[in-house]
Amino acid sequence: MRQTFTKSERLCSKKVLGELFKKGSTSGPDATVQTFYLFPFRVLYRPHPTDALSGEVPLPAIVITVSKRNFKRAVDRNLVRRRIREAYRLNKHLLPADKVPPANIAFLYTAKQIISFEEIEKGMKLALRKL
């Protein structure tokens, strides 16, 4: 697997983002979005529809969010976002090959301070294995 992060791997659609973050979509019997917490991330993901699986399954589209409440300066938010993106790019091969990867993934950075790349990468590896 190539260690790139292409435009098709970025989640940009407002409609899809709205469905991913819709209130109440993670609980109940008809939950469309699954979630788990693994420091320093809260991960939300939506599985591929079962009827859309034919042939090659594309890599999931991801979005990375860093709270403005915790990091007032855009420079700090961008630094954290770059570190998360790099950790994903280097470790996306850890997505399980034996099962279908999720269609969309949202990584919400929950730590209150900027942590090192090594800690972010460790959390990313655990999160990708858990998906």
Helices and strands as residue ranges (DSSP letters): G 7-9, H 14-21, E 34-38, E 41-46, G 50-52, E 61-66, H 74-91, G 92-94, E 104-109, H 117-130
